[in-house]
Amino acid sequence: MQELPPLTLVKTWLEVVQQLDIPITIREKRSRLLTYYFGSIAQAERYVEDNDDYSQLVS
């Protein structure tokens, strides 16, 4: 099994994918990375939700 990238990096990639003012080529590259590691962007979002301890403390 491959090692996953750091949580902070995954969160940054998700932000980049969602920002329309960032060039499409960059958003596509980040989207491909997320899909490579997690299978889909939705799974990457779920990974962040499940592992972001700071977010869980604030809630």
C-alpha positions in Angstrom: 0.0 0.0 0.0 1.3 3.4 -0.9 1.8 6.2 1.7 -0.7 9.0 1.5 0.4 12.6 1.3 0.3 14.8 4.4 -3.2 16.0 5.4 -2.3 19.6 5.0 -1.2 19.0 1.4 -4.5 17.1 0.6 -6.5 20.0 2.0 -4.5 22.5 -0.1 -5.1 20.4 -3.3 -8.8 20.3 -2.5 -8.9 24.1 -2.2 -7.0 24.5 -5.5 -9.4 22.2 -7.3 -12.4 24.3 -6.2 -11.0 27.8 -6.9 -12.0 28.9 -10.4 -9.5 31.8 -10.5 -6.6 29.2 -10.6 -5.6 28.1 -14.1 -7.4 25.0 -15.3 -4.1 23.1 -16.0 -3.1 23.5 -12.3 -6.6 22.4 -11.1 -6.5 19.4 -13.4 -3.1 18.3 -12.2 -4.3 18.5 -8.5 -7.5 16.7 -9.4 -5.4 13.9 -11.0 -3.2 13.7 -7.9 -6.3 13.4 -5.6 -7.8 10.8 -7.9 -4.5 8.9 -7.9 -4.2 8.7 -4.2 -7.9 8.5 -3.2 -9.8 7.2 -6.2 -12.0 10.3 -6.3 -12.2 13.9 -5.0 -15.1 12.9 -2.9 -13.0 10.2 -1.2 -10.2 12.8 -0.6 -12.8 15.1 1.0 -13.9 12.2 3.2 -10.3 11.5 4.2 -9.8 15.1 5.3 -13.1 15.1 7.3 -12.2 11.9 9.0 -8.6 12.9 9.9 -8.7 16.6 10.5 -8.5 16.6 14.3 -8.5 20.5 14.5 -11.8 20.6 12.6 -13.3 18.0 15.0 -12.2 20.0 18.0 -13.8 23.2 16.8 -17.2 21.5 16.0 
